[in-house]
Amino acid sequence: MKAVVFDLGGVLVDWDPRYLYRTLLPDDDAVERFLAEVTTSEWNTQQDAGRTWAEAVTTLTDQFPEHAELIAAYDTRWIETIGGQIDGTVEILSELRDTGVGLYALTNWSAEKFPLALERFEWLSWFSGIVVSGVEQMIKPDRRIFDLLLDRYGLHAETTAFIDDSARNVSAAAQLGMTALHFTGPDQLRTDLRELGLLAR
């Protein structure tokens, strides 16, 4: 393996809109209902694919005018959806950095919100390259965004390991010939990387 590609949300960054909405809604049932019925994951994915937040908020507010303030908060208070970093994975990233292996990131993330992550997490500067779906206007598991990553940074699928918490994305990477690792936690990831010879036993 000559390169390791990390997903960010759910692997290195603890992102969850519940962090925000638990401060705005009375209880967990109300939070779950709001996320299932109003600011759904499908709606948020369209921002990851390149839709602007202004358009997203306007479209959803037209549909649910009674929730206008709560919908707007997803945009204006977005930083509160970040719980912090996943320490165990950041530690692994640091160890990989010391080995000299190429480090890259491929993330489904809004182009408008990603700069907020860059400001918050210094370790994002450790990557030799980051592909952000919202910038490219295509999202995992679309093969095109994997091809873009490989082509842009001169990587070869057969010598690249890919880490993601989404089984769909892992499957897409595997179909391209990458060594695809399904992230379930830092401990399992450490075991997987040791088996690949990327970390010392």
Secondary structure, 3 states (H helix, E strand, C coil): CCEEEECCECCCEEECCHHHHCCCCCCHHHHHHHHHHCCCHHHHHHHHCCCCHHHHHHHHHHHCHHHHHHHHHHHHCHHHHEEEECHHHHHHHHHHHHHCCEEEEEECCCCCCHHHHHHHCHHHHHCCEEEEHHHHCCCCCCHHHHHHHHHHHCCCHHHEEEEECCHHHHHHHHHCCCEEEECCCHHHHHHHHHHCCCCCC
